[in-house]
Amino acid sequence: MRRLLLATHNPAKLVELKEGLKELELEGIQLVSLNDVGVEKEPEETGETFRENSELKARFYAALTGLQTVADDGGLVIPHLGGGPGVKSRRWPGYEASDQELIDYTLLHLKDAKGAQRLAYLETCVTFFDPETKQILFEQEKIKGNIAEKVVDRPTNGYPFRGLFIVEKYNKYYDDLTPQEHDDINHRFIALKRLTKRIKDLI
């Protein structure tokens, strides 16, 4: 059976990748994780865009394992703050910051921002790479919203920016979305569905 490597060490992201690519299992493709193949290494993410980092990770893990690989990269983009945090994510303040430090840092830099200045996007890029044929596929998607003036009551641990992000479509904090609303706007799922179709066409 052909194997497709889902290149993340993040358990929550792995669940989303498996769900978004599950149609490939009907094509006889086994979805495997980094743990399944015994890979603990992580590449240095030196890209300047989500697409560059997504490709970097896909190529890195494909080279290690010889497997066709799907990887992703994404985060929050605030145009008023020069696109930050962008690919810097945890390192936005210049060091590896905690959830609370990132929340405080964001609110501090937007304390005088009003209206359109608080516009923001949650963006993702998913990449498929075949180390044998060198075939590469990209899909990108974003959720439009804005940054609230205070954090949600119960922010999700490990995802500090979601606790500040108001989803435009529902005018609700990302962390307050119902499961159905979350599935409806989940940018990773949307990108993975498109990527699934292109992988199926490829094979």
C-alpha positions as a LaTeX table, in Angstrom:
\begin{tabular}{lrrr}
\hline
Residue & $x$ (\AA) & $y$ (\AA) & $z$ (\AA) \\
\hline
Met1 & 0.00 & 0.00 & 0.00 \\
Arg2 & 1.28 & 3.46 & $-0.88$ \\
Arg3 & 2.02 & 5.62 & 2.18 \\
Leu4 & 1.59 & 9.36 & 2.58 \\
Leu5 & 3.47 & 11.03 & 5.43 \\
Leu6 & 1.65 & 13.72 & 7.42 \\
Ala7 & 4.56 & 15.85 & 8.60 \\
Thr8 & 3.69 & 17.32 & 11.97 \\
His9 & 4.54 & 16.57 & 15.59 \\
Asn10 & 1.48 & 18.55 & 16.75 \\
Pro11 & $-1.24$ & 16.04 & 17.80 \\
Ala12 & $-4.13$ & 18.46 & 17.16 \\
Lys13 & $-2.81$ & 19.35 & 13.70 \\
Leu14 & $-2.27$ & 15.67 & 12.90 \\
Val15 & $-5.96$ & 15.00 & 13.60 \\
Glu16 & $-6.94$ & 17.79 & 11.20 \\
Leu17 & $-4.55$ & 16.55 & 8.50 \\
Lys18 & $-5.94$ & 13.03 & 8.75 \\
Glu19 & $-9.51$ & 14.28 & 8.59 \\
Gly20 & $-8.82$ & 16.59 & 5.66 \\
Leu21 & $-7.03$ & 13.87 & 3.63 \\
Lys22 & $-9.14$ & 10.86 & 4.63 \\
Glu23 & $-10.62$ & 10.46 & 1.12 \\
Leu24 & $-7.18$ & 9.32 & $-0.04$ \\
Glu25 & $-7.54$ & 6.18 & 2.06 \\
Leu26 & $-10.30$ & 5.11 & $-0.36$ \\
Glu27 & $-7.65$ & 5.29 & $-3.09$ \\
Gly28 & $-5.48$ & 2.77 & $-1.25$ \\
Ile29 & $-3.19$ & 5.33 & 0.39 \\
Gln30 & $-2.16$ & 4.80 & 4.02 \\
Leu31 & $-1.83$ & 8.02 & 6.02 \\
Val32 & 1.14 & 7.77 & 8.40 \\
Ser33 & 2.53 & 10.12 & 11.03 \\
Leu34 & 6.09 & 11.07 & 11.96 \\
Asn35 & 5.72 & 8.87 & 15.05 \\
Asp36 & 4.68 & 5.95 & 12.84 \\
Val37 & 7.95 & 6.19 & 10.91 \\
Gly38 & 10.10 & 7.04 & 13.94 \\
Val39 & 11.11 & 10.57 & 12.94 \\
Glu40 & 11.76 & 13.05 & 15.74 \\
Lys41 & 13.83 & 15.65 & 13.87 \\
Glu42 & 12.45 & 19.05 & 12.95 \\
Pro43 & 13.79 & 21.41 & 10.28 \\
Glu44 & 14.81 & 24.98 & 10.91 \\
Glu45 & 11.99 & 27.06 & 9.49 \\
Thr46 & 13.93 & 29.72 & 7.58 \\
Gly47 & 11.27 & 30.68 & 5.04 \\
Glu48 & 9.91 & 34.21 & 4.81 \\
Thr49 & 6.37 & 33.08 & 3.92 \\
Phe50 & 4.01 & 30.30 & 4.99 \\
Arg51 & 4.39 & 28.76 & 1.55 \\
Glu52 & 8.18 & 28.67 & 1.80 \\
Asn53 & 8.09 & 27.05 & 5.24 \\
Ser54 & 5.42 & 24.58 & 4.17 \\
Glu55 & 7.54 & 23.49 & 1.20 \\
Leu56 & 10.69 & 23.39 & 3.32 \\
Lys57 & 9.04 & 21.00 & 5.79 \\
Ala58 & 7.55 & 18.79 & 3.07 \\
Arg59 & 10.93 & 18.44 & 1.31 \\
Phe60 & 12.80 & 17.88 & 4.61 \\
Tyr61 & 10.63 & 15.00 & 5.77 \\
Ala62 & 10.34 & 13.47 & 2.30 \\
Ala63 & 14.13 & 13.42 & 2.07 \\
Leu64 & 14.39 & 11.73 & 5.48 \\
Thr65 & 11.81 & 9.04 & 4.77 \\
Gly66 & 11.58 & 8.68 & 0.99 \\
Leu67 & 7.80 & 9.06 & 1.34 \\
Gln68 & 5.38 & 11.34 & $-0.41$ \\
Thr69 & 4.73 & 14.01 & 2.21 \\
Val70 & 2.15 & 16.62 & 3.16 \\
Ala71 & 3.19 & 19.49 & 5.41 \\
Asp72 & 1.68 & 22.82 & 6.29 \\
Asp73 & 2.55 & 26.17 & 7.79 \\
Gly74 & 0.36 & 29.02 & 8.85 \\
Gly75 & $-0.45$ & 31.66 & 11.39 \\
Leu76 & $-1.83$ & 35.11 & 12.02 \\
Val77 & $-1.27$ & 38.08 & 9.72 \\
Ile78 & $-2.03$ & 41.65 & 10.83 \\
Pro79 & $-1.46$ & 44.04 & 7.90 \\
His80 & $-1.35$ & 47.11 & 10.20 \\
Leu81 & 1.63 & 45.56 & 12.00 \\
Gly82 & 3.59 & 44.88 & 8.82 \\
Gly83 & 2.13 & 41.41 & 8.39 \\
Gly84 & 3.19 & 40.27 & 11.86 \\
Pro85 & 3.39 & 37.91 & 13.52 \\
Gly86 & 3.34 & 35.94 & 10.23 \\
Val87 & 5.98 & 33.21 & 10.09 \\
Lys88 & 7.55 & 34.48 & 13.33 \\
Ser89 & 4.59 & 33.18 & 15.36 \\
Arg90 & 6.00 & 32.22 & 18.79 \\
Arg91 & 9.16 & 34.21 & 18.15 \\
Trp92 & 7.34 & 37.44 & 17.27 \\
Pro93 & 8.62 & 39.44 & 20.28 \\
Gly94 & 12.18 & 38.32 & 19.49 \\
Tyr95 & 12.21 & 35.26 & 21.74 \\
Glu96 & 10.16 & 32.09 & 22.29 \\
Ala97 & 7.10 & 33.59 & 23.99 \\
Ser98 & 4.34 & 32.03 & 26.09 \\
Asp99 & 0.65 & 32.21 & 25.17 \\
Gln100 & 0.04 & 35.06 & 27.60 \\
Glu101 & 3.11 & 36.98 & 26.43 \\
Leu102 & 1.90 & 36.77 & 22.83 \\
Ile103 & $-1.58$ & 37.94 & 23.79 \\
Asp104 & $-0.16$ & 40.88 & 25.75 \\
Tyr105 & 2.31 & 41.74 & 22.98 \\
Thr106 & $-0.44$ & 41.82 & 20.35 \\
Leu107 & $-2.81$ & 43.95 & 22.41 \\
Leu108 & $-0.02$ & 46.37 & 23.33 \\
His109 & 0.91 & 46.96 & 19.69 \\
Leu110 & $-2.73$ & 47.50 & 18.72 \\
Lys111 & $-3.77$ & 49.58 & 21.74 \\
Asp112 & $-4.40$ & 52.70 & 19.63 \\
Ala113 & $-5.59$ & 50.85 & 16.50 \\
Lys114 & $-9.19$ & 51.35 & 15.38 \\
Gly115 & $-11.48$ & 49.96 & 12.71 \\
Ala116 & $-9.66$ & 48.67 & 9.64 \\
Gln117 & $-6.34$ & 48.88 & 11.49 \\
Arg118 & $-7.43$ & 45.80 & 13.45 \\
Leu119 & $-8.06$ & 43.74 & 10.30 \\
Ala120 & $-6.37$ & 40.32 & 10.45 \\
Tyr121 & $-6.21$ & 36.96 & 8.72 \\
Leu122 & $-5.56$ & 33.41 & 9.80 \\
Glu123 & $-3.66$ & 31.90 & 6.87 \\
Thr124 & $-2.38$ & 28.45 & 5.98 \\
Cys125 & $-0.48$ & 26.77 & 3.17 \\
Val126 & $-0.49$ & 22.98 & 2.70 \\
Thr127 & 2.11 & 21.35 & 0.47 \\
Phe128 & 2.40 & 17.90 & $-1.13$ \\
Phe129 & 5.85 & 16.75 & $-2.27$ \\
Asp130 & 6.86 & 13.53 & $-4.04$ \\
Pro131 & 10.60 & 12.89 & $-3.56$ \\
Glu132 & 10.73 & 10.50 & $-6.52$ \\
Thr133 & 9.07 & 12.61 & $-9.22$ \\
Lys134 & 9.78 & 15.99 & $-7.53$ \\
Gln135 & 6.10 & 16.83 & $-8.09$ \\
Ile136 & 4.96 & 19.59 & $-5.75$ \\
Leu137 & 1.46 & 20.90 & $-5.09$ \\
Phe138 & 0.37 & 23.88 & $-2.99$ \\
Glu139 & $-2.98$ & 25.04 & $-1.64$ \\
Gln140 & $-3.49$ & 28.20 & 0.40 \\
Glu141 & $-6.50$ & 29.54 & 2.30 \\
Lys142 & $-7.31$ & 32.27 & 4.81 \\
Ile143 & $-10.00$ & 33.32 & 7.28 \\
Lys144 & $-10.79$ & 37.02 & 7.43 \\
Gly145 & $-11.42$ & 38.71 & 10.76 \\
Asn146 & $-10.13$ & 41.31 & 13.19 \\
Ile147 & $-8.28$ & 41.51 & 16.47 \\
Ala148 & $-10.46$ & 42.07 & 19.54 \\
Glu149 & $-9.59$ & 44.61 & 22.21 \\
Lys150 & $-9.48$ & 41.90 & 24.87 \\
Val151 & $-8.85$ & 38.17 & 24.96 \\
Val152 & $-11.71$ & 35.64 & 24.98 \\
Asp153 & $-12.76$ & 34.33 & 28.43 \\
Arg154 & $-11.32$ & 30.85 & 27.85 \\
Pro155 & $-8.53$ & 30.91 & 25.23 \\
Thr156 & $-7.42$ & 27.57 & 23.82 \\
Asn157 & $-4.09$ & 26.48 & 25.27 \\
Gly158 & $-1.39$ & 26.54 & 22.63 \\
Tyr159 & $-3.32$ & 28.80 & 20.24 \\
Pro160 & $-3.06$ & 32.29 & 21.77 \\
Phe161 & $-4.00$ & 34.24 & 18.64 \\
Arg162 & $-7.31$ & 32.38 & 18.28 \\
Gly163 & $-8.28$ & 33.91 & 21.61 \\
Leu164 & $-7.99$ & 37.38 & 20.08 \\
Phe165 & $-9.37$ & 36.66 & 16.62 \\
Ile166 & $-12.95$ & 37.65 & 15.74 \\
Val167 & $-14.15$ & 35.63 & 12.71 \\
Glu168 & $-15.80$ & 38.08 & 10.31 \\
Lys169 & $-18.36$ & 35.58 & 8.97 \\
Tyr170 & $-19.88$ & 34.94 & 12.41 \\
Asn171 & $-18.71$ & 38.04 & 14.33 \\
Lys172 & $-17.56$ & 35.68 & 17.09 \\
Tyr173 & $-14.26$ & 34.84 & 18.71 \\
Tyr174 & $-12.65$ & 31.87 & 16.97 \\
Asp175 & $-12.62$ & 30.09 & 20.34 \\
Asp176 & $-16.38$ & 30.61 & 20.72 \\
Leu177 & $-17.35$ & 28.99 & 17.41 \\
Thr178 & $-19.62$ & 25.95 & 17.54 \\
Pro179 & $-18.15$ & 22.73 & 16.07 \\
Gln180 & $-20.28$ & 23.25 & 12.94 \\
Glu181 & $-19.17$ & 26.86 & 12.54 \\
His182 & $-15.56$ & 25.84 & 13.02 \\
Asp183 & $-15.81$ & 23.14 & 10.35 \\
Asp184 & $-17.50$ & 25.63 & 8.03 \\
Ile185 & $-14.63$ & 28.14 & 8.10 \\
Asn186 & $-11.68$ & 25.84 & 8.91 \\
His187 & $-9.09$ & 27.11 & 6.44 \\
Arg188 & $-6.85$ & 24.05 & 6.82 \\
Phe189 & $-9.77$ & 21.73 & 5.96 \\
Ile190 & $-10.70$ & 23.84 & 2.94 \\
Ala191 & $-7.13$ & 23.82 & 1.62 \\
Leu192 & $-6.77$ & 20.08 & 2.32 \\
Lys193 & $-9.96$ & 19.24 & 0.43 \\
Arg194 & $-8.60$ & 21.01 & $-2.65$ \\
Leu195 & $-5.22$ & 19.34 & $-2.19$ \\
Thr196 & $-6.91$ & 15.92 & $-1.86$ \\
Lys197 & $-8.59$ & 16.34 & $-5.23$ \\
Arg198 & $-5.30$ & 17.31 & $-6.89$ \\
Ile199 & $-3.45$ & 14.35 & $-5.32$ \\
Lys200 & $-6.18$ & 11.99 & $-6.54$ \\
Asp201 & $-5.85$ & 13.46 & $-10.04$ \\
Leu202 & $-2.08$ & 12.99 & $-9.83$ \\
Ile203 & $-2.22$ & 9.31 & $-8.90$ \\
\hline
\end{tabular}
